[in-house]
Structures are given as structure tokens and as C-alpha cells.
Amino acid sequence: MERILVVGATGAGKSTLARGVGERLKLPYHEMDALYFVGPDWAVNERLTDDVLRVTSAPGWIIDSIGSPEVRDLLWELADTVIWLDYPKRVIMPRVLRRSLRRTVTRESVFGGNRETWAGWLSREHPAWWAWSQHAGRRAEIERRTNDPRFAPLTTLRFARPRDTAAWLASLG
């Protein structure tokens, strides 16, 4: 495991796990949302592909995302391992709601200096709405990719329960 993607639905804990795995394996961790959103009003990185190529040119890395559409295949072709947090909505939704509530109340700065707002909760792009509406589609996309012959060389670790993920992480030392 040297080039790792941590994938799953919004709120599954991808960033937390990627950070933990990166620390244990001494791999640089890269947050896809931080690469993607680069400025106010959720401005999108026009140089995303170049930035992802720069990050993945290193011998080892860990990224917390299936990858945005423009770099998805690239990431899956370059990775050697996929860690799939395949958790049900009943696990993910409380996590997303707690995280978004905390970010909204504390005005925590996220990606590109943006903040979650009370008005944002009404948008279909809000993480809570996104997690709810995209869960099945994201799961199907990851399932397709893990079974795609193009990505057959990838080692896939699939976890259906947080406690199994935690036990595996603890086993890394």
C-alpha cells in the first residue's frame, strides 16, 4: 500500500481514515476537496488535473476521494489500493449532520476559506442533502469500479462497519 484512495459516501469518514492511515504508513495525505475548492464562493480549481498529477507523481500518497469526474480514472489507474468505507445511510447521516452543524455554528473555515452557512442547508449541494441523495449512486459507482477489469490490479479493502475499519486501522500499528 503506497498509492491509496479512500472512497465512500459523503460523511463516511474518508478524511479521518486517510489521515490515520497516512500517519501510520508515513504517506503524505491529500484532501481532494482542498485540491478541488480553491477560493471564495466554492471556486473550483481550473488546474485540478495538473495538481493531481503533481501529487500522484510521488512514490507514495493517500487521497480521500473517489476523485472528481475529471481526474477519477487517472486516480484509479495510478492507485495500488482502494479502501472502501461502504457504510449504510444510518451510519453516515448522523455523522454528516453533526459535522455540518458544528461547521455552521462555529463558522469553521473549510476548503478555499469557504464556510457552511444556515442558508446553505437549503441547497441541494449541502453535504447533508448530498449525502442523502448521492449515497446509492456513489455506492454503485464504486462497485462498478472495483469490478472493472481496467482496475483489476487494485487491492480493494471493503469495510461495511466502522468497528471493522477501526480494528483494521489499529492493526497497522
C-alpha positions in Angstrom: 0.0 0.0 0.0 1.8 3.1 -1.3 -0.8 4.8 -3.5 -4.1 4.7 -1.7 -7.6 6.0 -2.4 -10.1 6.1 0.5 -13.5 6.0 -1.0 -17.1 6.0 0.2 -20.2 8.3 0.5 -20.1 11.8 1.9 -19.7 11.5 5.7 -18.3 8.0 5.8 -15.1 9.2 7.5 -12.8 9.1 4.4 -10.7 12.1 5.5 -10.3 10.9 9.1 -9.3 7.4 7.9 -7.0 8.7 5.2 -5.2 10.9 7.8 -4.8 8.0 10.2 -3.5 5.6 7.5 -1.2 8.2 6.2 0.3 8.8 9.6 0.8 5.1 10.2 2.3 4.3 6.8 4.2 7.6 6.6 2.4 8.6 3.4 1.5 12.2 2.5 -2.2 12.7 2.8 -4.1 14.9 0.3 -7.6 16.1 0.8 -9.5 16.1 -2.6 -11.9 18.8 -1.5 -9.0 21.1 -0.7 -7.5 20.4 -4.1 -10.8 20.9 -5.8 -12.2 24.0 -4.0 -9.6 26.8 -4.1 -11.3 30.1 -3.3 -14.3 32.0 -2.1 -17.8 31.1 -3.2 -16.6 27.5 -3.7 -14.4 28.4 -6.6 -13.2 25.3 -8.5 -9.6 24.6 -9.3 -9.1 25.1 -13.0 -5.7 23.3 -12.7 -7.0 20.3 -10.9 -5.6 17.7 -13.3 -2.2 19.3 -13.1 -2.3 19.5 -9.3 -3.4 15.8 -9.1 -0.7 14.8 -11.5 1.9 16.6 -9.3 0.6 15.0 -6.1 0.4 11.5 -7.6 3.9 11.7 -9.2 5.3 11.0 -5.7 6.1 7.4 -4.9 3.5 7.3 -2.1 0.3 9.2 -1.3 -3.2 8.8 0.1 -6.2 10.7 -1.2 -9.6 10.7 0.4 -11.9 10.5 -2.6 -13.2 8.5 -5.5 -12.0 11.5 -7.4 -13.9 14.3 -9.2 -15.0 13.3 -12.7 -12.1 15.0 -14.5 -9.5 13.1 -12.5 -11.4 9.9 -11.4 -9.9 7.5 -14.0 -6.4 8.9 -13.5 -6.6 8.4 -9.8 -7.9 4.8 -10.1 -5.2 4.0 -12.7 -2.4 5.3 -10.5 -3.6 3.9 -7.2 -2.5 0.5 -5.9 -5.1 0.2 -3.1 -8.7 1.3 -2.6 -10.1 1.4 0.9 -13.9 1.5 0.6 -16.0 2.7 3.5 -19.2 1.0 2.4 -21.4 2.2 5.3 -25.2 2.5 5.3 -27.1 5.8 5.5 -27.9 5.1 9.1 -24.2 5.4 9.9 -23.4 8.2 7.5 -26.3 10.6 8.0 -25.7 11.3 11.8 -22.0 12.0 11.0 -22.8 14.4 8.2 -25.4 16.2 10.3 -23.1 16.6 13.3 -20.2 17.8 11.2 -22.2 20.3 9.2 -23.9 21.6 12.4 -20.6 22.1 14.0 -19.1 23.8 11.0 -22.2 26.1 10.7 -22.3 27.0 14.3 -18.6 27.6 14.7 -18.2 29.2 11.3 -15.3 26.8 10.7 -13.3 27.6 7.6 -13.2 24.8 5.0 -11.8 24.3 1.6 -10.6 27.6 0.0 -11.7 29.6 3.0 -15.4 28.8 2.5 -17.9 28.2 5.3 -21.1 26.2 5.7 -24.0 28.6 6.4 -27.5 28.2 7.6 -28.8 29.3 4.2 -26.6 26.6 2.7 -28.7 23.9 4.4 -31.5 24.6 1.9 -29.2 23.9 -1.1 -29.1 20.5 -2.8 -25.4 20.9 -2.8 -25.2 21.0 1.1 -23.4 17.9 2.4 -26.4 16.6 4.3 -28.6 16.7 1.1 -25.7 15.5 -1.0 -25.0 12.5 1.3 -28.7 11.5 1.3 -29.3 11.8 -2.4 -26.0 10.5 -3.7 -25.5 7.5 -1.4 -26.9 4.8 -3.7 -25.3 6.3 -6.8 -21.9 6.6 -5.2 -22.1 3.1 -3.9 -23.0 1.8 -7.4 -20.1 3.8 -8.9 -17.6 2.3 -6.5 -19.0 -1.2 -7.0 -18.6 -0.8 -10.8 -15.1 0.5 -10.5 -13.9 -2.3 -8.1 -15.3 -4.8 -10.6 -13.9 -3.0 -13.7 -11.1 -5.0 -15.5 -9.2 -1.8 -16.0 -8.7 -1.5 -12.3 -8.2 -5.2 -11.6 -4.6 -4.7 -10.3 -6.0 -2.7 -7.4 -6.2 -4.2 -4.0 -9.6 -3.4 -2.5 -10.3 -3.4 1.2 -14.1 -3.0 1.8 -15.4 -2.2 5.2 -19.2 -2.3 6.0 -18.9 -1.3 9.6 -16.9 1.4 11.4 -15.7 -1.0 14.1 -14.2 -3.3 11.4 -12.4 -0.2 9.9 -11.2 0.8 13.3 -9.9 -2.7 14.1 -8.0 -2.8 10.7 -6.5 0.6 11.3 -5.4 -0.4 14.8 -3.7 -3.5 13.2 -1.5 -1.1 11.1 0.3 -0.2 14.3 
